[in-house]
Amino acid sequence: MPAIAAFYAGLTGLLLIVLALRVSARRMRLKVSLGDGGDESLRRAIRVHANAVEWALPILLLLALAELNRAPPLRLHVCGIALLIERLTHAMGLSRASKSSGRFVGIALNSVALIVLAVRDIFAFVRLSLV
């Protein structure tokens, strides 16, 4: 059982709920049931939530596969923590109307976690295929 990946998936799930609630609250305040109603703040909230879903799920999948292939726990925790930090900083940065370093930090951490886990999973395949 990939317990480390399950932990970070749970935390990420809670973050996604918070982001979804932000969208719902804006929708109720603006009385917009579908789309963004032309409101920039609602459009940003929708994108923040969607972006988190788009990027968190592949990283969580790679994290779970790496754990199943016996990646070192420290590496898994570092990638899991990077996932949470990058999703938080990216969400905060994208939520602002002005340019923010949070978006850059989020994108950078996202890319590092994705690359580390993807390469780890590829090496696991090669290692297991040679046995």
Summary of the structure (lengths in Angstrom):
residues: 131
radius of gyration: 16.9
end to end distance: 22.7
largest distance: 59.9
contacts: 406
relative contact order: 0.14
helix: 83%
strand: 0%
